[in-house]
């Protein structure tokens, strides 16, 4: 998790359009991963 924090701080420091685009792509993957984990967790529980 510290990697994400460091990357976010670095992106804020440079403030490039490339970094913002890169962040949005990573955010999509992160939300997709969270959705998969949450759905599998719900399947196990119920």
PDB file of N, H, CA, C and O in Angstrom:
ATOM      1  N   UNK A   1       0.829  -1.201   0.000  1.00  0.00           N
ATOM      2  CA  UNK A   1       0.000   0.000   0.000  1.00  0.00           C
ATOM      3  C   UNK A   1       0.864   1.251   0.000  1.00  0.00           C
ATOM      4  O   UNK A   1       0.445   2.296  -0.499  1.00  0.00           O
ATOM      5  N   UNK A   2       2.073   1.152   0.559  1.00  0.00           N
ATOM      6  H   UNK A   2       2.413   0.303   0.965  1.00  0.00           H
ATOM      7  CA  UNK A   2       2.960   2.320   0.606  1.00  0.00           C
ATOM      8  C   UNK A   2       3.375   2.735  -0.800  1.00  0.00           C
ATOM      9  O   UNK A   2       3.646   3.909  -1.055  1.00  0.00           O
ATOM     10  N   UNK A   3       3.425   1.749  -1.728  1.00  0.00           N
ATOM     11  H   UNK A   3       3.205   0.795  -1.522  1.00  0.00           H
ATOM     12  CA  UNK A   3       3.776   2.054  -3.116  1.00  0.00           C
ATOM     13  C   UNK A   3       2.765   3.015  -3.728  1.00  0.00           C
ATOM     14  O   UNK A   3       3.142   3.954  -4.429  1.00  0.00           O
ATOM     15  N   UNK A   4       1.472   2.781  -3.462  1.00  0.00           N
ATOM     16  H   UNK A   4       1.166   2.018  -2.893  1.00  0.00           H
ATOM     17  CA  UNK A   4       0.428   3.651  -3.998  1.00  0.00           C
ATOM     18  C   UNK A   4       0.548   5.060  -3.429  1.00  0.00           C
ATOM     19  O   UNK A   4       0.370   6.045  -4.146  1.00  0.00           O
ATOM     20  N   UNK A   5       0.851   5.147  -2.136  1.00  0.00           N
ATOM     21  H   UNK A   5       0.995   4.347  -1.554  1.00  0.00           H
ATOM     22  CA  UNK A   5       0.998   6.459  -1.497  1.00  0.00           C
ATOM     23  C   UNK A   5       2.191   7.207  -2.095  1.00  0.00           C
ATOM     24  O   UNK A   5       2.097   8.395  -2.404  1.00  0.00           O
ATOM     25  N   UNK A   6       3.313   6.499  -2.255  1.00  0.00           N
ATOM     26  H   UNK A   6       3.389   5.534  -2.004  1.00  0.00           H
ATOM     27  CA  UNK A   6       4.506   7.121  -2.830  1.00  0.00           C
ATOM     28  C   UNK A   6       4.253   7.571  -4.264  1.00  0.00           C
ATOM     29  O   UNK A   6       4.667   8.658  -4.667  1.00  0.00           O
ATOM     30  N   UNK A   7       3.564   6.717  -5.034  1.00  0.00           N
ATOM     31  H   UNK A   7       3.227   5.834  -4.707  1.00  0.00           H
ATOM     32  CA  UNK A   7       3.275   7.071  -6.422  1.00  0.00           C
ATOM     33  C   UNK A   7       2.352   8.279  -6.491  1.00  0.00           C
ATOM     34  O   UNK A   7       2.505   9.140  -7.358  1.00  0.00           O
ATOM     35  N   UNK A   8       1.393   8.337  -5.570  1.00  0.00           N
ATOM     36  H   UNK A   8       1.269   7.638  -4.866  1.00  0.00           H
ATOM     37  CA  UNK A   8       0.466   9.460  -5.547  1.00  0.00           C
ATOM     38  C   UNK A   8       1.193  10.758  -5.199  1.00  0.00           C
ATOM     39  O   UNK A   8       0.949  11.803  -5.802  1.00  0.00           O
ATOM     40  N   UNK A   9       2.089  10.671  -4.214  1.00  0.00           N
ATOM     41  H   UNK A   9       2.287   9.822  -3.724  1.00  0.00           H
ATOM     42  CA  UNK A   9       2.866  11.854  -3.822  1.00  0.00           C
ATOM     43  C   UNK A   9       3.753  12.307  -4.977  1.00  0.00           C
ATOM     44  O   UNK A   9       3.880  13.503  -5.238  1.00  0.00           O
ATOM     45  N   UNK A  10       4.361  11.349  -5.663  1.00  0.00           N
ATOM     46  H   UNK A  10       4.258  10.377  -5.451  1.00  0.00           H
ATOM     47  CA  UNK A  10       5.222  11.678  -6.805  1.00  0.00           C
ATOM     48  C   UNK A  10       4.411  12.330  -7.924  1.00  0.00           C
ATOM     49  O   UNK A  10       4.860  13.292  -8.546  1.00  0.00           O
ATOM     50  N   UNK A  11       3.204  11.793  -8.173  1.00  0.00           N
ATOM     51  H   UNK A  11       2.840  11.011  -7.667  1.00  0.00           H
ATOM     52  CA  UNK A  11       2.340  12.352  -9.208  1.00  0.00           C
ATOM     53  C   UNK A  11       1.905  13.770  -8.842  1.00  0.00           C
ATOM     54  O   UNK A  11       1.808  14.643  -9.705  1.00  0.00           O
ATOM     55  N   UNK A  12       1.644  13.989  -7.551  1.00  0.00           N
ATOM     56  H   UNK A  12       1.722  13.281  -6.850  1.00  0.00           H
ATOM     57  CA  UNK A  12       1.277  15.331  -7.101  1.00  0.00           C
ATOM     58  C   UNK A  12       2.457  16.288  -7.238  1.00  0.00           C
ATOM     59  O   UNK A  12       2.283  17.459  -7.575  1.00  0.00           O
ATOM     60  N   UNK A  13       3.661  15.774  -6.974  1.00  0.00           N
ATOM     61  H   UNK A  13       3.802  14.823  -6.701  1.00  0.00           H
ATOM     62  CA  UNK A  13       4.839  16.624  -7.038  1.00  0.00           C
ATOM     63  C   UNK A  13       5.153  17.069  -8.460  1.00  0.00           C
ATOM     64  O   UNK A  13       5.477  18.233  -8.696  1.00  0.00           O
ATOM     65  N   UNK A  14       5.055  16.122  -9.425  1.00  0.00           N
ATOM     66  H   UNK A  14       4.792  15.177  -9.233  1.00  0.00           H
ATOM     67  CA  UNK A  14       5.361  16.464 -10.805  1.00  0.00           C
ATOM     68  C   UNK A  14       4.171  17.159 -11.467  1.00  0.00           C
ATOM     69  O   UNK A  14       4.343  18.105 -12.236  1.00  0.00           O
ATOM     70  N   UNK A  15       2.961  16.681 -11.158  1.00  0.00           N
ATOM     71  H   UNK A  15       2.821  15.913 -10.533  1.00  0.00           H
ATOM     72  CA  UNK A  15       1.728  17.288 -11.673  1.00  0.00           C
ATOM     73  C   UNK A  15       1.724  17.303 -13.191  1.00  0.00           C
ATOM     74  O   UNK A  15       1.483  18.346 -13.800  1.00  0.00           O
ATOM     75  N   UNK A  16       1.986  16.164 -13.806  1.00  0.00           N
ATOM     76  H   UNK A  16       2.182  15.317 -13.312  1.00  0.00           H
ATOM     77  CA  UNK A  16       1.984  16.047 -15.259  1.00  0.00           C
ATOM     78  C   UNK A  16       0.654  15.492 -15.736  1.00  0.00           C
ATOM     79  O   UNK A  16      -0.050  14.808 -14.993  1.00  0.00           O
ATOM     80  N   UNK A  17       0.314  15.797 -16.992  1.00  0.00           N
ATOM     81  H   UNK A  17       0.885  16.353 -17.595  1.00  0.00           H
ATOM     82  CA  UNK A  17      -0.893  15.219 -17.592  1.00  0.00           C
ATOM     83  C   UNK A  17      -0.734  13.708 -17.743  1.00  0.00           C
ATOM     84  O   UNK A  17      -1.694  12.951 -17.603  1.00  0.00           O
ATOM     85  N   UNK A  18       0.503  13.283 -18.032  1.00  0.00           N
ATOM     86  H   UNK A  18       1.283  13.898 -18.145  1.00  0.00           H
ATOM     87  CA  UNK A  18       0.775  11.854 -18.201  1.00  0.00           C
ATOM     88  C   UNK A  18       0.510  11.119 -16.895  1.00  0.00           C
ATOM     89  O   UNK A  18      -0.072  10.034 -16.888  1.00  0.00           O
ATOM     90  N   UNK A  19       0.942  11.718 -15.793  1.00  0.00           N
ATOM     91  H   UNK A  19       1.415  12.599 -15.799  1.00  0.00           H
ATOM     92  CA  UNK A  19       0.747  11.083 -14.491  1.00  0.00           C
ATOM     93  C   UNK A  19      -0.735  11.020 -14.132  1.00  0.00           C
ATOM     94  O   UNK A  19      -1.188  10.040 -13.541  1.00  0.00           O
ATOM     95  N   UNK A  20      -1.485  12.050 -14.481  1.00  0.00           N
ATOM     96  H   UNK A  20      -1.117  12.847 -14.961  1.00  0.00           H
ATOM     97  CA  UNK A  20      -2.925  12.053 -14.195  1.00  0.00           C
ATOM     98  C   UNK A  20      -3.609  10.951 -14.999  1.00  0.00           C
ATOM     99  O   UNK A  20      -4.471  10.238 -14.483  1.00  0.00           O
ATOM    100  N   UNK A  21      -3.219  10.818 -16.267  1.00  0.00           N
ATOM    101  H   UNK A  21      -2.519  11.397 -16.686  1.00  0.00           H
ATOM    102  CA  UNK A  21      -3.795   9.775 -17.115  1.00  0.00           C
ATOM    103  C   UNK A  21      -3.440   8.398 -16.564  1.00  0.00           C
ATOM    104  O   UNK A  21      -4.274   7.495 -16.522  1.00  0.00           O
ATOM    105  N   UNK A  22      -2.186   8.257 -16.142  1.00  0.00           N
ATOM    106  H   UNK A  22      -1.508   8.991 -16.176  1.00  0.00           H
ATOM    107  CA  UNK A  22      -1.698   7.010 -15.562  1.00  0.00           C
ATOM    108  C   UNK A  22      -2.465   6.691 -14.282  1.00  0.00           C
ATOM    109  O   UNK A  22      -2.809   5.535 -14.036  1.00  0.00           O
ATOM    110  N   UNK A  23      -2.734   7.709 -13.469  1.00  0.00           N
ATOM    111  H   UNK A  23      -2.455   8.648 -13.669  1.00  0.00           H
ATOM    112  CA  UNK A  23      -3.484   7.521 -12.234  1.00  0.00           C
ATOM    113  C   UNK A  23      -4.899   7.053 -12.519  1.00  0.00           C
ATOM    114  O   UNK A  23      -5.404   6.167 -11.829  1.00  0.00           O
ATOM    115  N   UNK A  24      -5.555   7.633 -13.529  1.00  0.00           N
ATOM    116  H   UNK A  24      -5.144   8.352 -14.090  1.00  0.00           H
ATOM    117  CA  UNK A  24      -6.927   7.248 -13.843  1.00  0.00           C
ATOM    118  C   UNK A  24      -6.993   5.792 -14.299  1.00  0.00           C
ATOM    119  O   UNK A  24      -7.915   5.063 -13.936  1.00  0.00           O
ATOM    120  N   UNK A  25      -6.014   5.378 -15.092  1.00  0.00           N
ATOM    121  H   UNK A  25      -5.264   5.971 -15.387  1.00  0.00           H
ATOM    122  CA  UNK A  25      -5.971   3.971 -15.536  1.00  0.00           C
ATOM    123  C   UNK A  25      -5.777   3.047 -14.344  1.00  0.00           C
ATOM    124  O   UNK A  25      -6.438   2.014 -14.238  1.00  0.00           O
ATOM    125  N   UNK A  26      -4.861   3.422 -13.439  1.00  0.00           N
ATOM    126  H   UNK A  26      -4.324   4.261 -13.525  1.00  0.00           H
ATOM    127  CA  UNK A  26      -4.608   2.596 -12.260  1.00  0.00           C
ATOM    128  C   UNK A  26      -5.828   2.563 -11.350  1.00  0.00           C
ATOM    129  O   UNK A  26      -6.119   1.535 -10.738  1.00  0.00           O
ATOM    130  N   UNK A  27      -6.542   3.682 -11.258  1.00  0.00           N
ATOM    131  H   UNK A  27      -6.305   4.517 -11.755  1.00  0.00           H
ATOM    132  CA  UNK A  27      -7.743   3.728 -10.430  1.00  0.00           C
ATOM    133  C   UNK A  27      -8.812   2.785 -10.967  1.00  0.00           C
ATOM    134  O   UNK A  27      -9.496   2.116 -10.191  1.00  0.00           O
ATOM    135  N   UNK A  28      -8.962   2.726 -12.289  1.00  0.00           N
ATOM    136  H   UNK A  28      -8.406   3.269 -12.919  1.00  0.00           H
ATOM    137  CA  UNK A  28      -9.932   1.812 -12.903  1.00  0.00           C
ATOM    138  C   UNK A  28      -9.585   0.373 -12.544  1.00  0.00           C
ATOM    139  O   UNK A  28     -10.458  -0.411 -12.169  1.00  0.00           O
ATOM    140  N   UNK A  29      -8.304   0.031 -12.661  1.00  0.00           N
ATOM    141  H   UNK A  29      -7.595   0.667 -12.966  1.00  0.00           H
ATOM    142  CA  UNK A  29      -7.871  -1.330 -12.312  1.00  0.00           C
ATOM    143  C   UNK A  29      -8.091  -1.616 -10.828  1.00  0.00           C
ATOM    144  O   UNK A  29      -8.477  -2.720 -10.445  1.00  0.00           O
ATOM    145  N   UNK A  30      -7.836  -0.597 -10.000  1.00  0.00           N
ATOM    146  H   UNK A  30      -7.523   0.300 -10.312  1.00  0.00           H
ATOM    147  CA  UNK A  30      -7.987  -0.780  -8.560  1.00  0.00           C
ATOM    148  C   UNK A  30      -9.449  -1.012  -8.199  1.00  0.00           C
ATOM    149  O   UNK A  30      -9.762  -1.909  -7.416  1.00  0.00           O
ATOM    150  N   UNK A  31     -10.351  -0.203  -8.770  1.00  0.00           N
ATOM    151  H   UNK A  31     -10.097   0.526  -9.407  1.00  0.00           H
ATOM    152  CA  UNK A  31     -11.777  -0.378  -8.489  1.00  0.00           C
ATOM    153  C   UNK A  31     -12.283  -1.707  -9.026  1.00  0.00           C
ATOM    154  O   UNK A  31     -13.124  -2.351  -8.398  1.00  0.00           O
ATOM    155  N   UNK A  32     -11.777  -2.126 -10.188  1.00  0.00           N
ATOM    156  H   UNK A  32     -11.094  -1.603 -10.698  1.00  0.00           H
ATOM    157  CA  UNK A  32     -12.158  -3.414 -10.756  1.00  0.00           C
ATOM    158  C   UNK A  32     -11.715  -4.551  -9.838  1.00  0.00           C
ATOM    159  O   UNK A  32     -12.470  -5.493  -9.598  1.00  0.00           O
ATOM    160  N   UNK A  33     -10.485  -4.458  -9.326  1.00  0.00           N
ATOM    161  H   UNK A  33      -9.872  -3.693  -9.521  1.00  0.00           H
ATOM    162  CA  UNK A  33      -9.958  -5.466  -8.418  1.00  0.00           C
ATOM    163  C   UNK A  33     -10.779  -5.512  -7.124  1.00  0.00           C
ATOM    164  O   UNK A  33     -11.087  -6.591  -6.618  1.00  0.00           O
ATOM    165  N   UNK A  34     -11.130  -4.334  -6.594  1.00  0.00           N
ATOM    166  H   UNK A  34     -10.879  -3.458  -7.006  1.00  0.00           H
ATOM    167  CA  UNK A  34     -11.936  -4.282  -5.379  1.00  0.00           C
ATOM    168  C   UNK A  34     -13.317  -4.890  -5.619  1.00  0.00           C
ATOM    169  O   UNK A  34     -13.851  -5.589  -4.758  1.00  0.00           O
ATOM    170  N   UNK A  35     -13.889  -4.622  -6.788  1.00  0.00           N
ATOM    171  H   UNK A  35     -13.456  -4.054  -7.487  1.00  0.00           H
ATOM    172  CA  UNK A  35     -15.200  -5.176  -7.117  1.00  0.00           C
ATOM    173  C   UNK A  35     -15.156  -6.697  -7.193  1.00  0.00           C
ATOM    174  O   UNK A  35     -16.055  -7.374  -6.693  1.00  0.00           O
ATOM    175  N   UNK A  36     -14.117  -7.231  -7.817  1.00  0.00           N
ATOM    176  H   UNK A  36     -13.387  -6.681  -8.223  1.00  0.00           H
ATOM    177  CA  UNK A  36     -13.965  -8.693  -7.913  1.00  0.00           C
ATOM    178  C   UNK A  36     -13.819  -9.303  -6.519  1.00  0.00           C
ATOM    179  O   UNK A  36     -14.463 -10.303  -6.202  1.00  0.00           O
ATOM    180  N   UNK A  37     -12.976  -8.701  -5.695  1.00  0.00           N
ATOM    181  H   UNK A  37     -12.452  -7.888  -5.952  1.00  0.00           H
ATOM    182  CA  UNK A  37     -12.756  -9.231  -4.351  1.00  0.00           C
ATOM    183  C   UNK A  37     -14.030  -9.175  -3.530  1.00  0.00           C
ATOM    184  O   UNK A  37     -14.355 -10.123  -2.815  1.00  0.00           O
ATOM    185  N   UNK A  38     -14.756  -8.064  -3.629  1.00  0.00           N
ATOM    186  H   UNK A  38     -14.492  -7.294  -4.209  1.00  0.00           H
ATOM    187  CA  UNK A  38     -15.974  -7.892  -2.854  1.00  0.00           C
ATOM    188  C   UNK A  38     -17.058  -8.873  -3.295  1.00  0.00           C
ATOM    189  O   UNK A  38     -17.767  -9.432  -2.458  1.00  0.00           O
ATOM    190  N   UNK A  39     -17.190  -9.084  -4.607  1.00  0.00           N
ATOM    191  H   UNK A  39     -16.614  -8.630  -5.287  1.00  0.00           H
ATOM    192  CA  UNK A  39     -18.207 -10.017  -5.097  1.00  0.00           C
ATOM    193  C   UNK A  39     -17.891 -11.449  -4.682  1.00  0.00           C
ATOM    194  O   UNK A  39     -18.793 -12.206  -4.321  1.00  0.00           O
ATOM    195  N   UNK A  40     -16.619 -11.821  -4.731  1.00  0.00           N
ATOM    196  H   UNK A  40     -15.887 -11.206  -5.024  1.00  0.00           H
ATOM    197  CA  UNK A  40     -16.244 -13.176  -4.306  1.00  0.00           C
ATOM    198  C   UNK A  40     -16.466 -13.346  -2.804  1.00  0.00           C
ATOM    199  O   UNK A  40     -16.859 -14.417  -2.341  1.00  0.00           O
ATOM    200  N   UNK A  41     -16.209 -12.269  -2.046  1.00  0.00           N
ATOM    201  H   UNK A  41     -15.890 -11.399  -2.421  1.00  0.00           H
ATOM    202  CA  UNK A  41     -16.430 -12.299  -0.599  1.00  0.00           C
ATOM    203  C   UNK A  41     -17.915 -12.477  -0.298  1.00  0.00           C
ATOM    204  O   UNK A  41     -18.282 -13.218   0.614  1.00  0.00           O
ATOM    205  N   UNK A  42     -18.762 -11.803  -1.057  1.00  0.00           N
ATOM    206  H   UNK A  42     -18.464 -11.201  -1.797  1.00  0.00           H
ATOM    207  CA  UNK A  42     -20.207 -11.937  -0.863  1.00  0.00           C
ATOM    208  C   UNK A  42     -20.671 -13.346  -1.225  1.00  0.00           C
ATOM    209  O   UNK A  42     -21.551 -13.902  -0.567  1.00  0.00           O
ATOM    210  N   UNK A  43     -20.076 -13.923  -2.276  1.00  0.00           N
ATOM    211  H   UNK A  43     -19.361 -13.471  -2.810  1.00  0.00           H
ATOM    212  CA  UNK A  43     -20.445 -15.276  -2.668  1.00  0.00           C
ATOM    213  C   UNK A  43     -20.086 -16.276  -1.573  1.00  0.00           C
ATOM    214  O   UNK A  43     -20.839 -17.213  -1.312  1.00  0.00           O
ATOM    215  N   UNK A  44     -18.940 -16.077  -0.938  1.00  0.00           N
ATOM    216  H   UNK A  44     -18.327 -15.315  -1.150  1.00  0.00           H
ATOM    217  CA  UNK A  44     -18.527 -16.993   0.134  1.00  0.00           C
ATOM    218  C   UNK A  44     -19.438 -16.864   1.345  1.00  0.00           C
ATOM    219  O   UNK A  44     -19.729 -17.848   2.024  1.00  0.00           O
ATOM    220  N   UNK A  45     -19.892 -15.624   1.611  1.00  0.00           N
ATOM    221  H   UNK A  45     -19.657 -14.824   1.059  1.00  0.00           H
ATOM    222  CA  UNK A  45     -20.651 -15.393   2.826  1.00  0.00           C
ATOM    223  C   UNK A  45     -22.094 -15.904   2.712  1.00  0.00           C
ATOM    224  O   UNK A  45     -22.642 -16.469   3.659  1.00  0.00           O
ATOM    225  N   UNK A  46     -22.698 -15.694   1.533  1.00  0.00           N
ATOM    226  H   UNK A  46     -22.253 -15.236   0.764  1.00  0.00           H
ATOM    227  CA  UNK A  46     -24.114 -16.074   1.401  1.00  0.00           C
ATOM    228  C   UNK A  46     -24.276 -17.306   0.531  1.00  0.00           C
ATOM    229  O   UNK A  46     -25.398 -17.764   0.313  1.00  0.00           O
TER     230      UNK A  46
END
